[in-house]
Amino acid sequence: MSRGRNMSNIVDITLENFQQVLLEKSKQTLVMVQFWADWCESCKQLSPSLVSVAAKYPNDLIFARVNCDEQQQIAMQFGVKSLPTVAIMKDGQPIDGFAGIQPESEILALLQKHLPKEQDAWYASAVEFAQQNNWLDAYPLFKKAFEAEQSRMEFLFGFTNASIELGKLEDAQTLLDSVLIVNQDSTYNQLIAKLDLASNAADSPEIVKLQAELANEPESFQLKQQLALAFSQVNRNEEALDLLYEILKSDMSFGEAKKYYLDIVSNLASGDELASKYRRKLYTLMY
């Protein structure tokens, strides 16, 4: 049987490393355990497929091999009745597996149910950014994770939270409106309350006052610029950009309108559709 010692995620199990690999490491990484013996021809036929699978996931899978002739105590502990047997372990427990020979495609399909997905990595990175209050970097990762697997409530709630933080209140409301009653847990209720607070804050006394003044002087570029700045301070960025665009359509050099416009666009989250939309609109005015 090929030892595959050049691969760092292949390990032969003994009583000495049994607990470390099969119990402890399986809490962080999925472990595929093969029970085999030198006299077992089926084991020798299966092994190349298992080695090939292990090579495809060097960071997300450990391929652990138990020689049942040498490690009878371990084989007995797992209740192995025939060879070859393969067990999939996670968090110290067998969660799946098979006996006999399986083609590589079937083994891969089995593992796909348990291996970390790309969206899980996006979500984990987004959570790290969120914990640092870095919502500009968290937002696009939450969005990608949610779009990849919309049925995952943690993805939806993470995306909703980031949307609220960046003032995308209508988007957040749409996301929360899609949550079924069965999933309306404490996290959902917290986000409802957070959205309500953000909605109230978005209508500050200063904004209300400026809106009233602009209603009386609808052609005032100065009031439009002031209101746009007030909007941007509470993340009502699309409304701010609309007002600044109205100014720039008539006078590209008025006050700080162009600077504020560019500042808002450059501070939008990566992947925000508003950024590309308003860059195009300014480009059409300039060229």
C-alpha positions as CSV (number, residue, x, y, z in Angstrom):
1,M,0.0,0.0,0.0
2,S,1.4,3.4,-1.0
3,R,2.4,5.4,2.1
4,G,2.1,8.9,0.5
5,R,4.5,10.4,2.9
6,N,5.1,13.4,0.7
7,M,1.5,14.5,1.6
8,S,1.2,16.4,4.8
9,N,-2.5,15.6,5.3
10,I,-2.0,11.8,5.2
11,V,-1.3,10.1,8.5
12,D,-1.0,6.5,9.8
13,I,-3.0,6.0,13.0
14,T,-1.5,4.3,16.1
15,L,-2.6,4.2,19.8
16,E,-0.1,7.1,20.4
17,N,-1.7,9.6,17.9
18,F,-5.2,8.2,17.9
19,Q,-6.7,10.8,20.3
20,Q,-4.8,13.7,18.7
21,V,-5.9,13.0,15.1
22,L,-9.3,11.3,15.3
23,L,-10.6,13.2,18.3
24,E,-8.8,16.5,18.6
25,K,-8.0,17.4,15.0
26,S,-11.4,16.3,13.8
27,K,-12.8,19.3,15.8
28,Q,-11.1,21.6,13.4
29,T,-10.7,19.6,10.2
30,L,-12.8,16.8,8.5
31,V,-11.0,13.4,8.9
32,M,-11.4,10.5,6.4
33,V,-10.4,7.3,8.1
34,Q,-9.6,4.2,6.1
35,F,-9.5,0.8,7.9
36,W,-7.3,-1.6,5.9
37,A,-5.0,-4.6,6.0
38,D,-2.1,-5.9,3.9
39,W,-4.0,-9.0,2.9
40,C,-7.1,-7.1,1.7
41,E,-7.0,-6.8,-2.1
42,S,-10.1,-4.5,-2.1
43,C,-8.2,-2.1,0.3
44,K,-5.4,-1.9,-2.3
45,Q,-7.9,-1.1,-5.0
46,L,-9.6,1.6,-3.0
47,S,-6.5,3.3,-1.7
48,P,-5.4,5.2,-4.8
49,S,-8.8,6.9,-5.0
50,L,-8.6,7.9,-1.3
51,V,-5.1,9.3,-1.8
52,S,-6.3,11.2,-4.9
53,V,-9.2,12.7,-2.9
54,A,-6.9,13.7,-0.1
55,A,-4.6,15.5,-2.5
56,K,-7.6,17.6,-3.7
57,Y,-8.2,19.0,-0.1
58,P,-4.8,19.5,1.5
59,N,-6.1,22.2,3.9
60,D,-9.6,20.9,4.6
61,L,-9.2,17.1,5.0
62,I,-7.0,14.7,6.9
63,F,-6.7,11.2,5.5
64,A,-6.1,8.9,8.4
65,R,-5.2,5.2,7.8
66,V,-5.7,2.4,10.3
67,N,-3.9,-0.9,9.7
68,C,-6.3,-3.3,11.3
69,D,-3.8,-6.0,11.8
70,E,-1.5,-3.7,13.7
71,Q,-4.2,-1.6,15.4
72,Q,-6.8,-4.2,16.3
73,Q,-7.9,-2.2,19.4
74,I,-8.7,0.9,17.4
75,A,-10.6,-1.2,14.8
76,M,-12.6,-2.9,17.5
77,Q,-13.4,0.5,19.1
78,F,-15.0,1.6,15.8
79,G,-16.8,-1.7,15.4
80,V,-15.3,-2.4,12.0
81,K,-16.8,-5.6,10.6
82,S,-15.4,-5.7,7.1
83,L,-12.6,-4.3,5.0
84,P,-12.2,-1.8,3.5
85,T,-14.3,0.5,5.6
86,V,-14.1,4.3,5.5
87,A,-15.4,6.6,8.2
88,I,-15.8,10.4,8.0
89,M,-15.2,12.1,11.3
90,K,-16.1,15.5,12.6
91,D,-16.0,16.9,16.1
92,G,-14.6,13.6,17.4
93,Q,-17.6,11.5,16.0
94,P,-18.1,9.4,12.9
95,I,-20.8,11.3,10.8
96,D,-20.7,9.3,7.6
97,G,-18.8,6.6,5.7
98,F,-19.1,3.5,3.5
99,A,-17.8,-0.1,3.3
100,G,-16.3,-1.7,0.2
101,I,-15.0,-0.1,-3.0
102,Q,-16.4,3.2,-4.2
103,P,-15.3,5.2,-7.3
104,E,-13.6,8.4,-6.6
105,S,-16.6,10.4,-7.9
106,E,-18.8,8.8,-5.2
107,I,-16.2,9.5,-2.5
108,L,-16.0,13.1,-3.6
109,A,-19.8,13.5,-3.6
110,L,-19.9,12.0,0.0
111,L,-17.3,14.5,1.2
112,Q,-18.9,17.5,-0.4
113,K,-21.7,17.2,2.1
114,H,-19.3,17.8,4.9
115,L,-16.4,19.8,3.6
116,P,-16.4,23.6,4.2
117,K,-17.9,25.5,1.3
118,E,-16.5,28.6,-0.3
119,Q,-19.3,30.7,1.1
120,D,-18.4,29.5,4.6
121,A,-15.0,31.1,4.2
122,W,-16.6,34.3,2.9
123,Y,-18.9,34.4,5.9
124,A,-16.1,33.7,8.4
125,S,-14.0,36.5,6.9
126,A,-17.0,38.9,7.0
127,V,-17.6,38.1,10.7
128,E,-14.0,39.0,11.4
129,F,-14.4,42.3,9.7
130,A,-17.7,43.0,11.4
131,Q,-16.1,42.3,14.8
132,Q,-13.6,45.1,13.9
133,N,-16.5,47.4,12.9
134,N,-15.1,47.3,9.3
135,W,-18.4,47.1,7.6
136,L,-17.1,48.3,4.2
137,D,-15.1,45.1,3.9
138,A,-17.6,42.9,5.7
139,Y,-20.6,43.9,3.4
140,P,-19.4,42.4,0.1
141,L,-18.4,39.1,1.8
142,F,-21.7,38.8,3.6
143,K,-23.4,39.5,0.3
144,K,-21.5,36.9,-1.6
145,A,-22.1,34.3,1.1
146,F,-25.9,35.0,1.1
147,E,-26.2,35.0,-2.7
148,A,-24.4,31.6,-2.8
149,E,-26.7,30.0,-0.3
150,Q,-29.8,32.1,0.5
151,S,-31.4,29.4,2.8
152,R,-28.7,29.9,5.4
153,M,-30.1,32.2,8.1
154,E,-26.7,33.2,9.5
155,F,-25.8,34.4,6.0
156,L,-29.1,36.4,5.7
157,F,-28.8,37.9,9.1
158,G,-25.1,38.8,8.6
159,F,-26.0,40.5,5.2
160,T,-28.9,42.3,6.9
161,N,-26.8,43.6,9.7
162,A,-24.1,44.9,7.3
163,S,-26.9,46.5,5.2
164,I,-28.2,48.4,8.2
165,E,-24.7,49.5,9.2
166,L,-24.1,51.0,5.8
167,G,-27.5,52.7,5.6
168,K,-29.1,50.3,3.1
169,L,-32.3,50.3,5.1
170,E,-34.7,49.3,2.3
171,D,-32.5,46.4,1.4
172,A,-32.4,45.3,5.1
173,Q,-36.2,45.6,5.3
174,T,-36.6,43.4,2.2
175,L,-34.3,40.8,3.6
176,L,-36.1,40.7,7.0
177,D,-39.5,40.6,5.2
178,S,-38.3,37.3,3.6
179,V,-37.7,35.5,6.9
180,L,-40.3,32.9,7.6
181,I,-42.0,32.8,11.0
182,V,-40.1,29.6,12.0
183,N,-36.8,31.5,11.6
184,Q,-37.8,34.6,13.5
185,D,-35.6,34.0,16.5
186,S,-33.8,36.4,18.9
187,T,-31.3,37.4,16.2
188,Y,-34.2,38.4,13.9
189,N,-35.8,40.4,16.6
190,Q,-32.5,42.2,17.4
191,L,-32.2,43.2,13.7
192,I,-35.8,44.4,13.6
193,A,-35.1,46.7,16.6
194,K,-31.8,47.8,15.1
195,L,-33.4,48.6,11.7
196,D,-36.1,50.6,13.6
197,L,-33.5,52.7,15.4
198,A,-31.5,53.3,12.2
199,S,-34.7,54.4,10.4
200,N,-35.5,56.9,13.1
201,A,-31.9,58.2,13.2
202,A,-31.9,58.6,9.4
203,D,-34.6,61.3,9.8
204,S,-32.5,63.6,12.0
205,P,-33.9,67.1,13.0
206,E,-31.3,68.6,10.7
207,I,-32.5,66.6,7.7
208,V,-36.1,67.4,8.4
209,K,-35.3,71.1,8.7
210,L,-33.2,71.2,5.5
211,Q,-36.0,69.3,3.6
212,A,-38.5,71.9,4.6
213,E,-36.2,74.7,3.5
214,L,-35.5,73.0,0.2
215,A,-39.2,72.6,-0.4
216,N,-39.5,76.4,-0.1
217,E,-36.5,77.0,-2.3
218,P,-36.3,74.0,-4.7
219,E,-33.7,75.5,-7.0
220,S,-31.2,76.3,-4.2
221,F,-27.9,74.5,-4.9
222,Q,-26.6,75.5,-1.5
223,L,-29.5,73.8,0.3
224,K,-29.2,70.8,-1.9
225,Q,-25.5,70.5,-1.1
226,Q,-26.2,70.9,2.6
227,L,-29.0,68.3,2.5
228,A,-26.8,65.9,0.5
229,L,-24.0,66.2,3.2
230,A,-26.6,65.5,5.9
231,F,-27.9,62.5,4.1
232,S,-24.4,61.1,3.7
233,Q,-23.7,61.4,7.4
234,V,-26.6,59.0,8.1
235,N,-25.7,56.7,5.2
236,R,-28.5,57.8,3.0
237,N,-26.0,57.7,0.2
238,E,-28.3,57.3,-2.9
239,E,-30.4,60.3,-1.8
240,A,-27.2,62.3,-1.3
241,L,-25.8,61.4,-4.7
242,D,-29.1,62.2,-6.4
243,L,-29.0,65.7,-5.0
244,L,-25.4,66.3,-5.8
245,Y,-25.9,65.0,-9.3
246,E,-28.8,67.5,-9.8
247,I,-26.3,70.2,-8.9
248,L,-23.5,68.9,-11.2
249,K,-25.9,68.6,-14.2
250,S,-26.3,72.4,-14.0
251,D,-22.9,73.5,-12.6
252,M,-19.9,71.2,-12.4
253,S,-18.0,73.7,-10.4
254,F,-20.5,74.6,-7.7
255,G,-19.1,74.7,-4.2
256,E,-17.9,71.3,-3.0
257,A,-20.6,69.3,-4.9
258,K,-18.1,67.3,-7.1
259,K,-15.8,66.6,-4.1
260,Y,-18.6,65.4,-1.9
261,Y,-20.0,63.3,-4.8
262,L,-16.6,61.6,-5.4
263,D,-16.0,61.2,-1.6
264,I,-19.3,59.4,-1.2
265,V,-18.7,57.1,-4.2
266,S,-15.2,56.2,-3.1
267,N,-16.4,55.3,0.4
268,L,-19.1,52.9,-0.7
269,A,-18.5,49.2,0.0
270,S,-16.7,47.1,-2.6
271,G,-19.2,45.7,-5.0
272,D,-21.9,48.2,-4.1
273,E,-24.0,48.8,-7.2
274,L,-24.4,52.4,-6.3
275,A,-20.7,53.0,-6.9
276,S,-20.7,51.9,-10.5
277,K,-24.1,53.5,-11.2
278,Y,-23.0,57.0,-10.0
279,R,-19.5,56.7,-11.5
280,R,-21.2,56.2,-14.9
281,K,-23.6,59.1,-14.3
282,L,-20.7,61.5,-13.5
283,Y,-18.7,60.1,-16.5
284,T,-21.6,61.0,-18.8
285,L,-21.5,64.6,-17.5
286,M,-17.8,65.0,-17.9
287,Y,-17.3,63.4,-21.3
